[in-house]
Each structure stands twice: as structure tokens, then as C-alpha cells.
């Protein structure tokens, strides 16, 4: 991955993804989003330094597809729409195999590996919905060697992806949110509230919100001389 800037931060202790690092790569900047709070603005054009942009989280605690229970984000397309395999989440395992990713595409499956944006034309955020939902019948997961498992051009539901035993127990090294379909037409997207198992990542000065999976509240202070303190994730 190419990285445009790196600011690391630590945050809430989640049950499956604790003390993780969030950063960006390519053409990714922090702007004021449509809700007047900071957002990551990702840009993808046909070529050059802004051909792609993304946000990624380095997973430092134990996390496998089987224990990944929630994966979502808020987004709005400002220029262009879905296409060229973007936007998407990417799961990257910890092996040295160069083909070690699984791609989870945004939007409503339209057949033939294409996806439509139900938020197209709007200027406010929509939420992707939880893409780690075992009950979903949406065919949006394509594996390019994650855990040694490849599906080629055949899409799967989340449950079908997890049915491969090598996939379910493979450690996730990174989860990214990618925009790189600009070769089909320029794309600009604002995104925030990148949610992994209830830990929510947003650009500073926003702080991660506690989720429903038993998170411990993050605070960046020492209250009344207490030695209890934690660290917040942020991107400047």
C-alpha cells in the first residue's frame, strides 16, 4: 500500500480488535463532511498520484473472519458512482502470499459482479449496513487468496466465504476501505464511522464511539488522580 500520511492512534479495547492503528494511503485527506464533522475524503482518478485513496486499520489483536461480526461505514459519493471494483472493504491476511485478500464490495448487488449505490445523488451520508452478517443473502465477497482460498470471479455471501475452514480461522492483518475505480470515471467519496466489531474509527477531532460488543470507554485524561486511562485513535 502507498501511504500519503500516517498518524497513529490507540483507542478502545474491543473484544477482537484492540489497540489497533488507523491510517490512510494514496489520495486521502481530512475535510469537513456533510454532517459538519471531519471526514476522510478519498479520490480516485484515471491515473497519477490521485489514482486511488483509502483508509486502513492495522489489526494488532486476534481477529479472524469468524470473529469479525460487524463491518460497516458511512459514506457519500460526491463525484461519480460505484464502479471498477470500488468502493469496497478489503481483508488482508498475515501471510507473505501476495494474493492474500478478500474484497467486500459496497452497494446493492446487481448481478455480474456489479453493484449500485442506493445513495446515489444524495449529499448526506448513508450507512453500508453490516457486511459481516451471516444472515445476509447478498453476494458481495470475492476472495483473492485470503487464507489460501480463491474464488476467482465468483462472488459469495459472507456465510459462504466463512464456510471454508482455512478462511474462518485465518488471522486478519489489515482491513481497508478502498476507492480505486477512477479508471472507469472519476470518483470522490467522503467516509467516516469505519466500524470494526463496534470500534468506530473517524478522523480527529472525532473520537471512536463505544459499540455494543462490550467495549471499554476510551478517555484521554486522568480523572481525579486515577491511573485508569486509555488512548484515542485519530488522524490529523
PyMOL commands that set and color helices and strands:
alter all, ss='L'
color gray80, all
select helices_A, chain A and resi 65-67+158-162+165-168+182-184
alter helices_A, ss='H'
color red, helices_A
select strands_A, chain A and resi 21-26+28-32+38-44+53-58+71-79+88-93+101-105+108-111+114-116+126-127+141-146+149-150+172-179+187-196+199-201
alter strands_A, ss='S'
color yellow, strands_A
deselect
rebuild
show_as cartoon
